[in-house]
Amino acid sequence: MTLAPLAQSRLLLTAIPGPRSIALHAEREKQVTTGFGVALPIFVERAQGAILQDVDGNRIIDFASGIAVTSVGASNPRVQAHVGEQLEKFTHTCFMVTEYDSFTAVCRWLNEHTPGDFEKRTALFSTGSEAIENAVKVARSATGRQRVLVFDDAYHGRSLLTMAMTAKENPYKLNFGPFPTEVVRAPFASPLRWPTGAENATADALAAVERILAQNGPETFAAMVVEPIQGEGGFIVPSPGFLPGLRDIATKHGIVLVLDEVQAGMGRTGALFASDYEQIAGDITVTAKALGGGLPLSAITGRIELMNAVHTGGLGGTYAGNPLACAAALGVFEALEDGSLVENARRIEVSARDILEPLRRATSIVADVRGRGAMLAVEFADTVTLLPRADLTKKIAALCHANGLLVLICGTFSNVLRLLPPLVIEENVLNEGLTLLRDMIQQVSDSANAAQMETVTA
């Protein structure tokens, strides 16, 4: 059965969540562990373009993309065609048991398109956490070293090692320790909150990295793992020159530079990879999320001498590079081929900044509007003291959800709204969502100002 196209417009037939979603959520609570959270408790029936349709018939504008996964849309026809063709053939064999060419084809594309003018090899896995761990394994195997350098506000996953590499305690690390001890943390050059001012962030942070390496012995570090734009930490774009400086430090000390492009890669930032903006290449680049177009697929792509340093059989996984996920990735590559979606990401940024940037002057709660391409964020804090306002962020997100706009909260202090619309979003849908977001921010700001005035006059 062929479904009719899903209308690309917001429509509210019931309160959000509606009665059917409420009933299904009640059943979920009987069956699913409470360890899983949920941003918006609606049950989705269909998704297409930038619209989610729930079981109550409501159509919601999607500014989340499944956490940057469905960048080419949740039902992209190229992805569907490739997966459907593969589904008729077989669903799985395990690439370590018998081979299939789609695995090789995905590796070939990544070898050709990942930054770095050197011969590369690629390994495929299922999740971002899994890929990060395997990048560390490769670095350790190739260097004979153990330590890993990571950064403040970093997020690298939910497995034991990647939890140790992740900065935020709650909810990611709370009650799950002890963690591996070979992880060392350094400052990230965050312009907004750098103690001596944004103009000093790069030089100070790089000096701190050198100092921390010297204190621990640079010869003990296998890898330096960094997000070109931090994701869960708050969509923080590092100050100019920080990433090239890390590249130089890693090269000087023989440390493998691992670029975590799990959330920022595959066109999300208006370049194929976020590291393209700094014109640097990692020794290993990690991709996931949007790579599989909605199916679980991740990859590490790196220098041949590193990737082939691992003994045969040392890398793998039962589902690593599953054929359906590889087929989906080939559809994603086709969707990205003409460059229009990457251009759309840049267009999304222009529209978003036009609508949201004025809030920095019009309110006392918008401390920053930042990001690149379709990886954007609004940080809420007192604009004078920079005291985080997670309470206001939660209120704004709730208002957006109630009015049919899906947004996500992130940041070390949970005071950042992140915007991850699908790259296929139509301009009118984008502008409606941005305008709604702007109005909700203004509404909460006005309410906060009124409450403050009442307190002062009381």
Sequence and secondary structure as in RCSB ss.txt:
>XXXX:A:sequence
MTLAPLAQSRLLLTAIPGPRSIALHAEREKQVTTGFGVALPIFVERAQGAILQDVDGNRIIDFASGIAVTSVGAS
NPRVQAHVGEQLEKFTHTCFMVTEYDSFTAVCRWLNEHTPGDFEKRTALFSTGSEAIENAVKVARSATGRQRVLV
FDDAYHGRSLLTMAMTAKENPYKLNFGPFPTEVVRAPFASPLRWPTGAENATADALAAVERILAQNGPETFAAMV
VEPIQGEGGFIVPSPGFLPGLRDIATKHGIVLVLDEVQAGMGRTGALFASDYEQIAGDITVTAKALGGGLPLSAI
TGRIELMNAVHTGGLGGTYAGNPLACAAALGVFEALEDGSLVENARRIEVSARDILEPLRRATSIVADVRGRGAM
LAVEFADTVTLLPRADLTKKIAALCHANGLLVLICGTFSNVLRLLPPLVIEENVLNEGLTLLRDMIQQVSDSANA
AQMETVTA
>XXXX:A:secstr
       SS B SSSSS HHHHHHHHHHHHHS TTS  SS   EEEEETTEEEETTS EEEESSHHHHT TT TT
 HHHHHHHHHHHHH S   TTTS  HHHHHHHHHHHHHSS SS EEEEEESSHHHHHHHHHHHHHHHHS  EEEE
ETT    SSHHHHHH    TTTTTT     S EEEE    TTT TT GGGHHHHHHHHHHHHHHHH GGGEEEEE
E SS STTT     TTHHHHHHHHHHHHT EEEEE TTTTTTTTSSSSGGGGGT   SEEEE GGGGTTS  EEE
EEEHHHHTTS TTSS  TTTT HHHHHHHHHHHHHHTTSHHHHHHHHHHHHHHHHHTTHHHH SSEEEEEEETTE
EEEEEB TTT  B HHHHHHHHHHHHHTTEE EEESTTS EEEE   TT  HHHHHHHHHHHHHHHHHHHHHHHH
HHHHHHH 
